[in-house]
């Protein structure tokens, strides 16, 4: 580069860089609020599903036909699967809230483990808005998925 020239950064590269920067206190408070809101909603969903699926007083739990028994069993298994997934997400949310408290929220665990500089370890804000309990950036999440595939 000549002495008078400046390095030009494309808008997409600049956007990626901005979205990976450390979160400020206001942003952390917004993500904490989002996490607690989702946590409350999921707790209510789990409680409701639990009451519906496991309520022994429900009249429909005594089917008179084999097809009804199969349907009841399928529905109960489905609801229990949804409850299990919701419980997993609640655990992830709990861990994310701990990361907010410790000041590591928004940092990709995979990038940190790889030894990248903290300024290069941020999870993009668009990902955090979509999945506020995310532990990894998209690239590291793909690596984890491939390892389990």
N, C-alpha and C positions, 0 to 999 in steps of 0.2 A: 504494500500500500504506500502511496505517496504521502508525504508529510501533510498535505492539505486535505486529503480525502478522508471521509468518515465511513465507518462501517454501517451498512444499511441492514436493518433487521426486518424481515418480512412480518406483516401483521399477525399471521398465524403463529410464528415462533414467539413473537412478543406476547400474544395472548396466552400461549402455553406457559411461558415464563411467569406471567402475572398470576395465572391460576394456580401455580405451584408455590407461590411465596408463602411465608409464614402467616398464620391467621392472627389478626389483631384481637383485642379484648372484646370489641363489639361483635365481631364475627363469631368468636367462640361462644359468646352469650346467645347469639342467634341459633347456632348449632346445638347448644345445650337445650334450648327451648324446643327445638324441633325434635331432638332425641326424647325428651321427657313427654312430649305430646304423643309421639308414636308409641312410646312405652305404655302410657296410660290407655291408649286405644287398644293395644294388643292385650294388655291385662284384662280389660273388659271383654274382649272377644274370646279369650281363653276361658274366662269364667262362664260366659254364656254358653260356649260350645260344650264345656264340661257338664254344665247343668242339663243341657239338651241330650247329650250322648249317654250320660251315665245315670240319668234319673230313673230309678227303678219303679217309681210310681206312675210312669207314663203308660197309658192304656194300650198304645200301639206296640208295646214291647212283648205282647203275647199274640203273635201271628197265628192265624188259623189255617194257613196254607203254606206249603213249602216255598213257593215263590216269594211270599211275603217275608218268610224267615230269611231268605237269601238277600232280599232287598234291605231288610233291617240290618243284617250283618254287614253288608257292603257300606251302607250309610254310616254305621258306627265306626267301621275301619277307616273310612274316609275322614270323618270328623276327628278321630284320634290322630291321624296323620297330619291334619292341619294344625291341631293343637301342639303336636310335637315340633313342627316347623316353627310355629309361633314362639314356643318356649326357647328354641335355639336362637331366634332373632332377639328375644328378650335378653338372653345371656350376652349376645353381641352388643346390644344397646348398653347394658350394664358396664361392659368392658370399655365401650366408647366414652361413657360418662367418666369413668376412672381416668381415661387418657386426657379428657378435658381438664380434670382436676390436676393431673400431673404435668400438664403442659406439652404432652406429646400428641394430642389430637391433631389429625390432619397430616401426620407424618407416616409415610409408607413403611411398614415393618420390613418388607422385603428389601427395599432400597437401603434402609438403615443397616440391615444385616449384611448387605453387600459392601458396606463401607462408603457409600456415596456421601458427599458433603450434605449437611443438613439443608442447605438452600436448594438442593436438587432432589430432596426426598419428599416434597410435598405432594399430597394427593390432590389432583385437580378439583377445583371447587364444584364444577358441574357434576363430578362423580359423587362428591360429598352431599350435594343437594339431592341427588337421586337415591343414594344409599348412604345416609349419614353415619351409619355404623361401620362403614368400610375400613378395613385394616390396611389394604394395599391399593396401589395405583393399578390401572387396568393391565399394564404389562406384567407386573408381579402377580396379579390375580390369575392371569392366563398361565403363568409358570406353575402356580400351585395347582390349578385345574389339570394341567398336563401331567403333573406328577401323580395325581390320583386317578388318571384315566387308564 
